[in-house]
Every structure is written in C-alpha cells, then in structure tokens.
Amino acid sequence: MSKQFFDKTIGALNTSMNLRMLNQNVISSNIANSETPGYKQKKVEFERAFREALGTDDRLKMVDSDGFEIDKSTDPVKPEIFEDPNGIESLDGNTVNRADQMAKLQENQFLYNASVELLKKKLSMLKYAVSNDGGR
C-alpha cells in the first residue's frame, strides 16, 4: 500500500526535470571550459539516478512505521558527476568536444521541455477533475 497525495507520474516528472537541470549545468560548464587547458569533460549519471529515484533499481522498498510504502519519487536525487572517460584528449589536455556538447545541450533542453509539457498536462487534468468534482 502506498501513501500518496499525487500519483507517481508527477513525482517522476519532477525528478526528471531536476536531473535535466543538473545535466544542463554540467554540459554548459563543459562548453564554457572547452578551451581551458587540461579540463576534463564531465558527465551526469542520469539514468541510474533516475531509476534509483523512482525505486526501479531492484532495491528493497522503504516502508514507514504504519506499513505504508514510502514514495521516493520526489526525494532529492544525488546523481554521480564524473569525468567522461570517452573524451579524446587534445594537445593541451582538454577532452571537451564542443560540437558534441552543443548537441547534447540541445537534446537535454528538448527532453526537459517535454517533461514540463507532460507535467502541465497532468496538472491540468487534476485541476479539471477537482473543478468538476470528479464528473459528479
């Protein structure tokens, strides 16, 4: 049994948006440092952190003292940020491929916007249900 005020979709979209915002910051930092000698490109471990936040990573579910499952989908997520081992080092030791990072920035922004739109739709459905008293 689960104790929730909103369904898991809203929590998942919130988590996704938070992770996408962090990813946007990391990618922007990579682009800003694309000409810094010795800078190593960073990467966010997005998928694993998202699975952990949603509780789909094969871990045991957390339960409160009343036996209700604790919904982790809105918990703060702390994804790993690490040096991307796939970067090709230039003569000055920098591993940032600016064109690749610009493409990732655009993709990440598109996925963030998709999450925002889905959240808006979900909230408007809830608003409709509440304002119409569930169709009664």
Buried (B, 14 or more C-beta within 10 A) or exposed (E): EEEBEBEBEBBBBBBBBBBBEBBBEBBEBBBEBBEEEEBBBBBBBBEEBBEBBBBEEEEEEEEEEEEEBEBBBBBEBEBEBEEBEEBEEEEEEBBBBEEBBBEBBEEBBEBBEBBBEBBEEBEEEEEEEEEEEEEE
